[in-house]
Amino acid sequence: MKTVLFRTLSLLLLLSLVLPFLLSIPVSAADENHATVIFTHDLHSHFLPTPTDHGGEVGGYARLATLIKQQKEKNPNAILVDGGDFSMGSLFQTAYATSATELRLMGEMGFDVTTFGNHEFDYLEEGLSDMLNAAKASGDPLPAIVESNYLPPKAGDKNETEHSQDVRDAFENYGVKNYILLERGDVYFAIFGLMGFDGDACAPNSGMIMTDPVKTAKETVKQATEECKSRYNADPIVVCLSHSGTDNGKGEDYTLAQKVPEIDLIVSAHTHTTLKEAIRVGNTYIVSAGDYGRYLGVVDLVKNSDSTVTLEKYSLIPVDETVKEDPSIAGKVAEFKQAVNDDYLAAYGMTFDQVLANNKIEFEPQSAVGATQHESPLANLYADAYFWAAEQTLGFRPDIALTATGVIRESLPLGNITVSDVFNAASLGVGTEGELIAVYITGEDLWSALEVDASVQPIMPAAQLFFSGIEYSFNTNRMIFNKVDYTRLRLADGTLAEIDDDKLYCVIAGMYAGQMLGSVKEKSFGLLSITPRNAEGKALSADELKDYVIRDENGRPLKEWYAISSYIENMGGEVDEAYATTDGRKVVYSSWNPVKLLRNPNIFTFVALILILLIILLIVLLVRFIIKRVKKRKAKKQIPEEKPEESNEG
């Protein structure tokens, strides 16, 4: 009995000594295999919260910083990354090239890595190089920048520009790399940046050379993985910061995940997508947290013993008015705000929070402007503002002004409208794209511009156009590129005038829209053509458009945001009630009435009619041929067979 008791006590003592050690092993292993990625993308200089349609607020760097700190307290080994387009979207972008406030605030908030989006090139090559050098010179903590397939041309390259060397020097000064390796809690990350095809198309003046995203991704992943294994004897979690995007679960990043399965996690930026659940493609996970810092994305991963990665948890944390502001970041934002007042807005005689007018009109949200083909009072106001401001500056009345869905970034709020509100709505208002130009196009090309609006919008919502100084209608059931069936100019006295195909008309547009009009021929495979010209009718190249920027008596360019702000301020304290509804300048309808289908036909309808007639003729001929064959067969069956003659032999 004593022996049994002694053995039992000895066993319990042994277990008490060994059990804690045994229990510590799986906990330690789990910690080593656990990884957390905190992420944002498409922040667009939205340092301050954005009002919602329901009276609340979303975003704001001071609130974002609070949530980041909370997540890092939970997991000190978490990495914080961003998918690009960290600039261009608010008045703070005006200090982009001189102060690099976006990167400096990201560094202050603890971002480890970011990449370039297409809007980082809005200030062209010289703006980008100035921004990178200003960031480095600040001495502030900064995020690393990774970019693998969108780089300045090499010295001596045929695509090298006068600013290419400056960009190469700035990349080297800042330390831009194809990829970086990070270690957190014995887990290694290989992080690289990628630009997508649509992102490149949205940065036509970047001066960068783009290589194939899939091919470059494969090469970069291979190189990064081999380096990590060689240097640290570790297989990394591969994270791609992709400025390519997803669209309803598909898109460029979906294709990337299919073709480069070695990528474990894709932070998908550019399309401003909000994915409530991660998309899994094979062993690759795709995540997106929306735009303007509405959410902070958090991904918890587990690195398995077979080197695969499993998503353990995925969440999007709302950044709203319920989150307290981080005082340090709030103070930095306030400093930068005052700098915008002093260094930028003072020249225009305006301030950041200056009230331009009270607004009692509930304008449609920005997302609805391009969703369907329709006349938009909000877009009407923008186009009218361009028309009015250009007339004030030029000293003569233009014929037409236009804007496009793609440059309308936000709606206008109820209540007081401030300078900041307008700038956010027209936030492409500082780089080359934000300047209004005055060019000429022929009446024939004006019809083509209307056809872009009528025929291209269903496949490219950002291409929907809105005009001032003209009224027109189109039938959605008509032949493509011949949907417009009526148009008239609206003259100063309120009367209407027909459009002369051979006459030159003065058109006011933003630089971005002007460049897009010039590329219509290429985009429509030569079926449509719009050629910007000078007053003498000489065709202008995209590069020459900068010489036709509207300038005031002091030589200062007329900006889109300033045109809208001045127009609203000139309304006398209240937004004009005329914008509470449409005025019939664009009528969109659907009809199968033959008269309406064939009214004012052009070459596309004539060709379509000829093809239809040819098809009908071929069908008729085929039917006639078949009928004749059938009749011949029937006739042959009805003829009696001749009896053979009897033989007299035998």
C-alpha positions as CSV (number, residue, x, y, z in Angstrom):
1,M,0.0,0.0,0.0
2,K,2.8,2.4,0.9
3,T,4.6,1.4,-2.3
4,V,1.5,2.3,-4.5
5,L,1.0,5.5,-2.6
6,F,4.7,6.4,-3.0
7,R,4.6,5.7,-6.8
8,T,1.5,7.7,-7.2
9,L,2.9,10.7,-5.4
10,S,6.1,10.4,-7.4
11,L,4.2,10.3,-10.7
12,L,2.2,13.4,-9.8
13,L,5.3,15.3,-8.8
14,L,6.9,14.3,-12.1
15,L,3.9,15.5,-14.1
16,S,3.8,18.8,-12.2
17,L,7.4,19.4,-13.3
18,V,7.0,18.2,-16.9
19,L,3.5,19.3,-17.8
20,P,4.2,23.0,-18.0
21,F,7.1,22.3,-20.3
22,L,5.0,20.0,-22.5
23,L,2.2,22.6,-22.6
24,S,4.5,25.3,-23.6
25,I,5.7,23.6,-26.7
26,P,2.5,23.8,-28.8
27,V,1.8,27.3,-27.7
28,S,5.3,28.4,-28.7
29,A,5.0,26.6,-32.1
30,A,1.6,28.2,-32.7
31,D,3.1,31.7,-32.0
32,E,5.9,31.1,-34.4
33,N,3.5,30.0,-37.2
34,H,1.0,32.8,-36.6
35,A,1.1,36.0,-38.8
36,T,-1.0,39.1,-38.9
37,V,-1.2,41.5,-41.8
38,I,-3.0,44.9,-41.2
39,F,-3.7,46.8,-44.4
40,T,-5.3,49.8,-46.2
41,H,-5.3,51.0,-49.8
42,D,-6.7,53.9,-51.8
43,L,-6.4,56.4,-48.9
44,H,-6.3,59.3,-51.4
45,S,-5.0,61.9,-49.0
46,H,-8.2,61.7,-46.8
47,F,-6.5,62.8,-43.6
48,L,-9.9,64.0,-42.3
49,P,-13.1,62.0,-41.9
50,T,-15.6,61.9,-44.8
51,P,-19.3,62.6,-44.1
52,T,-21.7,59.8,-45.0
53,D,-25.1,60.0,-46.6
54,H,-26.7,59.1,-43.2
55,G,-25.1,61.8,-41.0
56,G,-22.1,59.8,-39.8
57,E,-18.5,59.9,-40.8
58,V,-15.9,57.4,-42.1
59,G,-12.2,57.4,-42.2
60,G,-9.7,60.0,-40.9
61,Y,-6.1,59.3,-40.1
62,A,-6.3,60.1,-36.4
63,R,-9.1,57.5,-36.0
64,L,-7.2,55.1,-38.2
65,A,-4.1,55.5,-36.1
66,T,-6.1,54.6,-32.9
67,L,-7.3,51.3,-34.5
68,I,-3.8,50.5,-35.8
69,K,-2.4,50.9,-32.3
70,Q,-5.1,48.6,-30.8
71,Q,-4.3,45.9,-33.4
72,K,-0.6,46.1,-32.7
73,E,-1.2,45.9,-29.0
74,K,-3.0,42.6,-29.6
75,N,-0.3,41.4,-31.9
76,P,3.0,43.2,-31.7
77,N,4.4,41.1,-34.6
78,A,1.8,42.3,-37.0
79,I,2.9,44.0,-40.2
80,L,1.1,47.1,-41.6
81,V,1.0,47.6,-45.4
82,D,-0.8,49.8,-48.0
83,G,-1.8,49.0,-51.6
84,G,-1.1,52.4,-53.2
85,D,-3.0,55.6,-54.2
86,F,-2.1,57.1,-50.9
87,S,-2.3,60.5,-52.5
88,M,-4.6,62.7,-54.6
89,G,-8.1,63.2,-53.1
90,S,-8.2,66.2,-50.8
91,L,-6.6,69.6,-50.3
92,F,-3.7,68.0,-48.4
93,Q,-2.5,66.7,-51.8
94,T,-1.4,70.3,-52.7
95,A,1.7,69.7,-50.5
96,Y,2.4,66.4,-52.2
97,A,5.5,67.5,-54.2
98,T,6.9,69.9,-51.6
99,S,6.2,68.2,-48.3
100,A,5.2,64.6,-49.0
101,T,2.7,64.7,-46.1
102,E,1.1,61.4,-47.1
103,L,4.2,59.3,-46.7
104,R,5.2,61.2,-43.6
105,L,1.9,60.6,-41.9
106,M,1.9,56.9,-42.9
107,G,5.4,56.6,-41.4
108,E,4.1,58.2,-38.2
109,M,1.3,55.7,-38.0
110,G,3.7,52.8,-38.3
111,F,3.2,51.6,-41.9
112,D,5.9,49.2,-42.9
113,V,5.4,49.1,-46.6
114,T,3.4,50.7,-49.4
115,T,3.5,50.7,-53.2
116,F,2.7,53.2,-56.0
117,G,-0.8,53.6,-57.4
118,N,-1.6,55.4,-60.6
119,H,-2.5,58.6,-58.8
120,E,1.1,58.9,-57.4
121,F,2.0,59.9,-61.0
122,D,-0.6,62.7,-61.3
123,Y,2.1,65.3,-60.7
124,L,4.1,63.7,-63.5
125,E,7.7,62.5,-63.2
126,E,9.0,65.7,-61.7
127,G,6.3,65.8,-59.1
128,L,7.0,62.2,-58.1
129,S,10.7,62.7,-57.8
130,D,10.2,65.9,-55.8
131,M,7.8,64.1,-53.4
132,L,10.2,61.2,-52.8
133,N,13.1,63.6,-52.1
134,A,11.0,65.8,-49.9
135,A,9.9,62.7,-47.8
136,K,13.5,61.6,-47.4
137,A,14.7,65.1,-46.5
138,S,12.1,65.4,-43.8
139,G,13.9,63.0,-41.6
140,D,10.6,61.5,-40.4
141,P,9.9,57.8,-40.2
142,L,8.7,56.6,-43.6
143,P,7.2,53.3,-45.0
144,A,9.3,51.3,-47.4
145,I,8.1,51.5,-51.0
146,V,8.1,48.4,-53.2
147,E,7.5,48.4,-57.0
148,S,8.5,45.6,-59.3
149,N,6.9,46.1,-62.8
150,Y,6.4,49.9,-63.1
151,L,9.8,51.6,-63.1
152,P,11.5,54.5,-64.9
153,P,13.3,53.6,-68.1
154,K,17.0,52.8,-67.9
155,A,19.6,55.2,-69.1
156,G,19.8,55.2,-72.9
157,D,16.4,53.5,-73.3
158,K,14.4,54.8,-76.2
159,N,11.6,55.7,-73.9
160,E,13.8,57.8,-71.6
161,T,12.5,61.3,-71.0
162,E,14.2,64.5,-69.8
163,H,13.1,63.7,-66.2
164,S,13.9,59.9,-66.2
165,Q,17.2,60.4,-64.5
166,D,15.6,62.5,-61.8
167,V,13.2,59.7,-61.0
168,R,15.9,57.1,-61.0
169,D,17.9,59.3,-58.6
170,A,14.8,59.8,-56.4
171,F,14.1,56.1,-56.3
172,E,17.6,55.4,-55.2
173,N,17.6,58.2,-52.6
174,Y,14.4,57.0,-51.1
175,G,15.3,53.3,-51.4
176,V,12.5,52.1,-53.6
177,K,12.9,48.3,-54.2
178,N,11.3,45.5,-56.1
179,Y,10.5,43.7,-52.9
180,I,11.6,43.6,-49.2
181,L,11.9,40.8,-46.6
182,L,10.5,41.4,-43.2
183,E,10.8,39.2,-40.1
184,R,8.1,39.3,-37.3
185,G,8.2,36.8,-34.5
186,D,10.2,34.2,-36.4
187,V,7.8,34.5,-39.4
188,Y,9.3,36.0,-42.6
189,F,7.4,38.0,-45.2
190,A,8.4,38.6,-48.8
191,I,6.5,41.8,-49.9
192,F,6.4,43.2,-53.4
193,G,4.4,45.8,-55.3
194,L,2.7,45.5,-58.7
195,M,0.9,47.8,-61.1
196,G,-2.0,46.5,-63.2
197,F,-2.9,47.2,-66.8
198,D,-5.8,49.5,-65.9
199,G,-3.7,51.3,-63.4
200,D,-1.2,52.0,-66.1
201,A,-3.9,53.2,-68.5
202,C,-5.0,55.6,-65.8
203,A,-1.5,57.2,-65.6
204,P,-0.9,58.1,-69.2
205,N,1.8,60.6,-68.3
206,S,3.7,58.6,-65.8
207,G,6.9,58.2,-67.8
208,M,7.2,54.7,-66.4
209,I,7.9,51.5,-68.2
210,M,5.5,48.7,-67.4
211,T,6.4,45.0,-67.7
212,D,3.9,42.2,-67.7
213,P,2.4,41.8,-64.2
214,V,2.2,38.0,-64.2
215,K,5.6,37.4,-65.7
216,T,7.2,40.0,-63.3
217,A,5.4,38.6,-60.3
218,K,6.7,35.1,-61.0
219,E,10.2,36.3,-61.3
220,T,10.0,38.5,-58.2
221,V,8.4,35.8,-56.0
222,K,11.1,33.3,-57.1
223,Q,13.9,35.8,-56.4
224,A,12.5,36.9,-53.0
225,T,11.8,33.3,-51.9
226,E,15.3,32.1,-52.8
227,E,16.9,35.1,-51.0
228,C,14.8,34.4,-47.9
229,K,15.8,30.8,-47.9
230,S,19.4,31.6,-48.5
231,R,19.8,34.3,-45.9
232,Y,17.4,33.2,-43.2
233,N,16.8,29.5,-44.0
234,A,13.1,30.3,-44.0
235,D,10.2,30.0,-46.4
236,P,8.4,33.4,-46.4
237,I,4.7,34.3,-46.6
238,V,4.5,36.1,-49.9
239,V,2.4,39.2,-49.9
240,C,1.6,41.2,-53.1
241,L,0.6,44.8,-52.8
242,S,-1.3,44.9,-56.1
243,H,-2.6,48.1,-57.7
244,S,-4.7,46.1,-60.1
245,G,-8.1,45.4,-58.5
246,T,-10.9,43.0,-58.4
247,D,-14.4,43.3,-59.8
248,N,-17.2,41.2,-58.5
249,G,-14.8,38.4,-57.6
250,K,-13.0,38.6,-60.9
251,G,-10.6,41.2,-62.4
252,E,-6.8,41.4,-62.8
253,D,-6.0,40.2,-59.3
254,Y,-8.1,37.2,-59.7
255,T,-6.1,36.3,-62.8
256,L,-2.9,37.1,-61.0
257,A,-3.8,34.6,-58.2
258,Q,-4.6,31.9,-60.8
259,K,-1.4,32.3,-62.7
260,V,1.0,32.9,-59.8
261,P,-0.1,30.5,-57.1
262,E,3.1,31.1,-55.1
263,I,1.5,34.3,-53.8
264,D,-0.1,33.7,-50.4
265,L,-1.9,37.1,-50.0
266,I,-2.9,39.8,-52.4
267,V,-3.9,43.2,-51.0
268,S,-6.0,44.3,-54.0
269,A,-6.2,48.1,-54.6
270,H,-7.2,50.4,-57.4
271,T,-10.8,49.4,-57.9
272,H,-11.8,50.7,-54.4
273,T,-13.4,47.3,-53.7
274,T,-14.7,46.3,-50.3
275,L,-14.5,42.6,-49.7
276,K,-16.4,41.5,-46.6
277,E,-15.0,38.0,-47.1
278,A,-11.6,37.1,-48.6
279,I,-11.6,35.6,-52.1
280,R,-9.7,32.3,-52.2
281,V,-8.1,31.2,-55.5
282,G,-6.3,27.9,-55.0
283,N,-4.0,28.7,-52.0
284,T,-4.0,32.4,-52.6
285,Y,-6.2,34.9,-50.7
286,I,-7.4,38.2,-52.1
287,V,-8.5,41.0,-49.7
288,S,-9.7,44.6,-50.1
289,A,-10.8,47.2,-47.5
290,G,-12.5,49.9,-49.6
291,D,-11.3,53.4,-50.1
292,Y,-10.6,56.6,-48.1
293,G,-9.8,54.6,-44.9
294,R,-13.4,53.5,-44.4
295,Y,-12.1,50.2,-42.9
296,L,-8.9,48.9,-41.5
297,G,-8.3,45.4,-42.9
298,V,-6.9,42.7,-40.6
299,V,-5.8,39.2,-41.9
300,D,-4.6,36.5,-39.5
301,L,-2.7,33.7,-41.2
302,V,-1.1,30.5,-40.2
303,K,2.1,29.2,-41.8
304,N,1.8,25.4,-42.0
305,S,4.6,22.9,-41.8
306,D,4.2,22.1,-45.5
307,S,4.9,25.8,-46.3
308,T,1.3,26.5,-47.3
309,V,-0.6,29.3,-45.7
310,T,-4.1,29.1,-44.2
311,L,-6.4,32.1,-43.5
312,E,-7.4,31.9,-39.8
313,K,-9.4,35.1,-39.6
314,Y,-10.3,38.1,-41.8
315,S,-12.0,41.2,-40.6
316,L,-12.7,44.8,-41.8
317,I,-12.9,47.2,-38.8
318,P,-15.1,50.3,-39.4
319,V,-13.3,53.6,-39.0
320,D,-16.1,55.8,-38.0
321,E,-17.2,58.5,-35.4
322,T,-17.3,55.9,-32.6
323,V,-13.4,55.6,-32.8
324,K,-11.5,58.1,-30.7
325,E,-8.8,60.2,-32.4
326,D,-5.2,59.6,-31.7
327,P,-4.0,63.0,-30.4
328,S,-0.5,62.9,-31.9
329,I,-1.8,62.2,-35.5
330,A,-4.7,64.7,-35.0
331,G,-2.1,67.4,-34.1
332,K,0.0,66.5,-37.2
333,V,-3.1,66.8,-39.4
334,A,-3.9,70.2,-37.9
335,E,-0.4,71.4,-38.7
336,F,-0.6,70.3,-42.3
337,K,-4.1,71.8,-42.6
338,Q,-2.7,75.2,-41.6
339,A,0.1,74.8,-44.1
340,V,-2.4,74.3,-46.9
341,N,-4.2,77.5,-45.9
342,D,-0.9,79.5,-45.9
343,D,1.0,77.9,-48.8
344,Y,-1.8,77.2,-51.3
345,L,-5.2,78.5,-50.6
346,A,-4.1,82.1,-49.7
347,A,-3.1,82.7,-53.3
348,Y,-6.8,82.0,-54.3
349,G,-8.2,84.2,-51.5
350,M,-9.8,81.1,-49.9
351,T,-9.5,79.0,-46.8
352,F,-9.9,75.3,-46.1
353,D,-13.2,75.5,-44.1
354,Q,-14.6,78.6,-45.9
355,V,-18.3,78.2,-46.5
356,L,-19.2,78.9,-50.1
357,A,-23.0,78.5,-49.9
358,N,-25.8,76.7,-48.0
359,N,-27.2,73.7,-49.9
360,K,-30.7,72.4,-49.5
361,I,-30.5,70.0,-52.5
362,E,-29.9,66.3,-51.9
363,F,-27.6,65.5,-54.8
364,E,-27.1,61.9,-55.8
365,P,-24.1,60.1,-54.4
366,Q,-21.0,59.9,-56.5
367,S,-21.5,56.2,-57.1
368,A,-24.8,56.9,-58.8
369,V,-23.5,59.4,-61.2
370,G,-22.0,56.9,-63.6
371,A,-24.1,53.9,-62.7
372,T,-26.7,54.5,-65.4
373,Q,-27.1,56.7,-68.4
374,H,-29.0,59.7,-67.3
375,E,-29.0,63.5,-66.8
376,S,-27.4,64.3,-63.5
377,P,-28.1,67.7,-61.7
378,L,-24.8,67.3,-59.9
379,A,-22.8,66.8,-63.1
380,N,-24.8,69.7,-64.7
381,L,-23.6,72.0,-62.0
382,Y,-20.0,71.0,-62.5
383,A,-20.2,71.5,-66.3
384,D,-22.0,74.8,-65.9
385,A,-19.3,75.9,-63.5
386,Y,-16.6,75.2,-66.0
387,F,-18.5,77.1,-68.7
388,W,-19.1,80.1,-66.4
389,A,-15.6,80.3,-65.0
390,A,-14.0,79.9,-68.5
391,E,-16.2,82.7,-69.8
392,Q,-15.2,85.0,-66.9
393,T,-11.5,84.3,-67.5
394,L,-11.4,84.2,-71.3
395,G,-13.5,87.2,-71.8
396,F,-15.7,85.5,-74.5
397,R,-18.4,82.9,-74.4
398,P,-17.4,79.4,-75.3
399,D,-19.8,77.1,-77.1
400,I,-19.7,74.0,-74.8
401,A,-18.2,72.7,-71.6
402,L,-18.1,69.1,-70.4
403,T,-17.1,66.9,-67.6
404,A,-16.9,63.1,-67.1
405,T,-17.9,60.6,-64.5
406,G,-14.3,59.6,-64.0
407,V,-13.3,63.1,-62.6
408,I,-16.3,63.5,-60.3
409,R,-14.8,62.1,-57.1
410,E,-17.5,63.0,-54.6
411,S,-21.0,64.5,-54.3
412,L,-21.8,67.8,-52.6
413,P,-23.2,67.6,-49.1
414,L,-26.4,69.0,-47.6
415,G,-25.9,72.1,-45.5
416,N,-22.9,74.3,-45.8
417,I,-20.6,73.6,-48.7
418,T,-16.9,74.4,-48.0
419,V,-13.9,74.9,-50.2
420,S,-12.6,71.5,-48.8
421,D,-15.9,69.8,-49.9
422,V,-15.6,71.1,-53.4
423,F,-11.9,70.2,-53.7
424,N,-12.7,66.6,-52.6
425,A,-15.4,66.5,-55.2
426,A,-13.0,67.7,-57.9
427,S,-9.8,66.3,-56.4
428,L,-7.9,66.0,-59.6
429,G,-7.5,69.7,-59.3
430,V,-3.8,70.3,-58.9
431,G,-1.8,68.2,-61.3
432,T,-1.9,68.7,-65.1
433,E,-5.2,66.9,-65.2
434,G,-6.9,69.4,-63.0
435,E,-6.5,72.4,-65.2
436,L,-9.2,73.6,-67.6
437,I,-8.4,73.9,-71.2
438,A,-10.1,75.7,-74.1
439,V,-9.8,73.9,-77.4
440,Y,-11.9,73.6,-80.6
441,I,-13.5,70.6,-82.3
442,T,-15.6,70.4,-85.4
443,G,-19.4,69.8,-85.4
444,E,-18.8,66.3,-86.7
445,D,-16.4,65.6,-83.9
446,L,-19.0,67.0,-81.4
447,W,-21.4,64.4,-82.6
448,S,-18.7,61.8,-81.9
449,A,-18.3,63.1,-78.4
450,L,-22.0,62.7,-77.8
451,E,-21.8,59.2,-79.2
452,V,-19.0,58.4,-76.7
453,D,-21.5,59.3,-74.0
454,A,-24.4,57.3,-75.6
455,S,-22.5,54.2,-76.8
456,V,-19.4,53.7,-74.6
457,Q,-20.9,54.3,-71.1
458,P,-22.4,50.8,-70.8
459,I,-19.0,49.2,-71.1
460,M,-17.0,52.0,-69.5
461,P,-19.1,54.0,-66.8
462,A,-16.2,56.5,-66.2
463,A,-16.7,57.6,-69.9
464,Q,-20.2,59.0,-69.3
465,L,-20.1,62.7,-70.3
466,F,-22.1,65.7,-69.1
467,F,-22.4,68.9,-71.1
468,S,-23.2,72.6,-70.7
469,G,-24.3,74.7,-73.7
470,I,-26.0,71.8,-75.6
471,E,-29.1,69.6,-75.5
472,Y,-29.4,66.2,-77.1
473,S,-31.2,62.9,-76.9
474,F,-30.3,59.3,-77.6
475,N,-32.2,56.0,-78.0
476,T,-30.5,53.1,-76.2
477,N,-32.0,50.7,-78.7
478,R,-30.4,52.3,-81.8
479,M,-27.3,51.1,-83.5
480,I,-24.1,51.5,-81.6
481,F,-22.2,54.7,-82.5
482,N,-25.5,56.0,-83.9
483,K,-27.6,56.2,-80.8
484,V,-27.8,60.1,-80.7
485,D,-30.8,61.2,-82.7
486,Y,-31.1,64.9,-81.8
487,T,-28.8,67.7,-80.8
488,R,-28.9,71.5,-80.6
489,L,-26.6,74.2,-79.2
490,R,-28.1,76.3,-76.4
491,L,-27.2,80.0,-77.2
492,A,-26.8,82.8,-74.8
493,D,-30.3,84.2,-75.5
494,G,-31.9,80.9,-74.8
495,T,-32.5,80.0,-78.4
496,L,-31.3,76.7,-80.1
497,A,-29.1,76.3,-83.1
498,E,-28.3,73.3,-85.3
499,I,-24.7,72.0,-85.3
500,D,-22.7,72.5,-88.5
501,D,-20.5,69.5,-89.1
502,D,-17.7,71.7,-90.6
503,K,-17.7,74.6,-88.1
504,L,-15.3,74.8,-85.2
505,Y,-16.8,75.0,-81.7
506,C,-14.9,76.1,-78.6
507,V,-15.0,73.4,-75.9
508,I,-14.0,73.7,-72.2
509,A,-12.8,70.6,-70.5
510,G,-10.5,69.4,-67.8
511,M,-7.1,68.3,-69.0
512,Y,-7.8,64.7,-68.3
513,A,-11.1,64.7,-70.2
514,G,-9.4,66.6,-73.0
515,Q,-6.7,63.9,-73.3
516,M,-9.3,61.2,-73.3
517,L,-11.2,62.8,-76.1
518,G,-8.1,62.8,-78.2
519,S,-7.6,59.1,-77.6
520,V,-11.2,58.1,-78.7
521,K,-10.0,57.0,-82.1
522,E,-7.6,54.5,-80.6
523,K,-10.1,53.3,-78.0
524,S,-12.9,52.8,-80.6
525,F,-10.6,51.0,-83.1
526,G,-10.9,53.9,-85.5
527,L,-14.7,53.9,-85.6
528,L,-15.0,57.3,-83.8
529,S,-12.6,60.3,-84.0
530,I,-12.4,63.5,-82.0
531,T,-9.5,65.8,-82.8
532,P,-8.8,68.7,-80.5
533,R,-7.8,71.8,-82.5
534,N,-6.7,75.4,-82.0
535,A,-8.8,78.3,-83.2
536,E,-7.3,78.1,-86.7
537,G,-8.2,74.4,-87.0
538,K,-4.8,72.9,-86.5
539,A,-4.9,69.5,-84.9
540,L,-3.3,69.3,-81.4
541,S,-1.4,66.4,-79.9
542,A,-2.0,65.3,-76.3
543,D,1.3,66.9,-75.3
544,E,0.3,70.2,-77.0
545,L,-2.9,70.5,-74.9
546,K,-0.9,72.0,-72.0
547,D,-0.4,75.1,-74.2
548,Y,-4.1,75.7,-74.2
549,V,-4.7,75.8,-70.4
550,I,-6.9,78.7,-69.5
551,R,-5.0,81.3,-67.4
552,D,-6.0,84.5,-65.6
553,E,-4.4,87.9,-66.0
554,N,-1.6,86.8,-63.6
555,G,-0.9,83.6,-65.6
556,R,-2.4,81.3,-63.0
557,P,-4.1,78.2,-64.4
558,L,-7.8,77.9,-64.0
559,K,-8.4,74.8,-61.8
560,E,-11.5,72.6,-61.9
561,W,-12.0,72.9,-58.1
562,Y,-11.6,76.7,-58.3
563,A,-14.1,77.0,-61.1
564,I,-16.7,75.1,-59.1
565,S,-16.0,76.9,-55.9
566,S,-16.2,80.4,-57.5
567,Y,-19.4,79.4,-59.3
568,I,-21.1,78.2,-56.1
569,E,-19.8,81.3,-54.2
570,N,-21.3,83.5,-56.9
571,M,-24.8,82.1,-56.2
572,G,-25.4,84.5,-53.3
573,G,-25.3,82.2,-50.3
574,E,-27.7,79.4,-51.5
575,V,-27.2,76.7,-54.1
576,D,-29.4,77.6,-57.1
577,E,-32.7,75.6,-56.8
578,A,-32.5,75.0,-60.6
579,Y,-30.1,72.2,-59.8
580,A,-32.8,70.4,-57.7
581,T,-33.9,68.7,-60.9
582,T,-32.9,68.1,-64.5
583,D,-33.4,70.7,-67.3
584,G,-33.7,68.4,-70.3
585,R,-30.2,68.9,-71.6
586,K,-29.7,65.1,-71.9
587,V,-32.7,62.8,-72.7
588,V,-32.1,59.1,-72.5
589,Y,-34.9,56.8,-73.7
590,S,-35.5,53.3,-75.2
591,S,-37.8,52.8,-78.1
592,W,-38.3,50.2,-80.9
593,N,-40.4,52.6,-83.0
594,P,-39.0,52.3,-86.5
595,V,-39.1,56.0,-87.1
596,K,-37.1,56.7,-84.0
597,L,-34.7,53.9,-84.7
598,L,-33.9,55.3,-88.1
599,R,-34.0,59.0,-87.5
600,N,-30.8,60.9,-88.5
601,P,-28.9,57.7,-89.5
602,N,-25.1,57.8,-90.0
603,I,-22.7,55.4,-91.7
604,F,-23.0,52.8,-88.9
605,T,-26.7,52.5,-89.3
606,F,-26.4,52.4,-93.1
607,V,-23.9,49.6,-92.9
608,A,-26.0,47.8,-90.4
609,L,-29.1,48.1,-92.7
610,I,-27.1,46.9,-95.7
611,L,-25.9,43.9,-93.7
612,I,-29.4,43.2,-92.5
613,L,-30.8,43.4,-96.1
614,L,-28.0,41.2,-97.4
615,I,-28.8,38.6,-94.7
616,I,-32.5,38.8,-95.5
617,L,-31.7,38.5,-99.2
618,L,-29.5,35.4,-98.5
619,I,-32.2,33.9,-96.4
620,V,-34.8,34.5,-99.2
621,L,-32.5,33.0,-101.8
622,L,-31.8,30.0,-99.6
623,V,-35.5,29.4,-99.0
624,R,-36.2,29.7,-102.7
625,F,-33.4,27.3,-103.5
626,I,-34.7,24.8,-100.9
627,I,-38.3,25.2,-102.2
628,K,-37.2,24.5,-105.8
629,R,-35.3,21.4,-104.7
630,V,-38.3,20.1,-102.9
631,K,-40.6,20.8,-105.9
632,K,-38.2,19.0,-108.2
633,R,-38.2,16.0,-106.0
634,K,-42.0,15.9,-105.7
635,A,-42.3,16.2,-109.5
636,K,-39.9,13.4,-110.1
637,K,-41.9,11.1,-107.8
638,Q,-45.2,11.9,-109.6
639,I,-43.9,10.8,-113.1
640,P,-45.0,7.0,-113.8
641,E,-42.2,4.6,-114.5
642,E,-42.2,3.1,-118.0
643,K,-42.8,-0.7,-118.3
644,P,-40.0,-2.7,-119.9
645,E,-40.9,-4.0,-123.4
646,E,-41.7,-7.8,-123.7
647,S,-39.1,-9.9,-125.5
648,N,-40.0,-12.0,-128.6
649,E,-37.1,-14.2,-128.2
650,G,-37.5,-17.9,-127.4
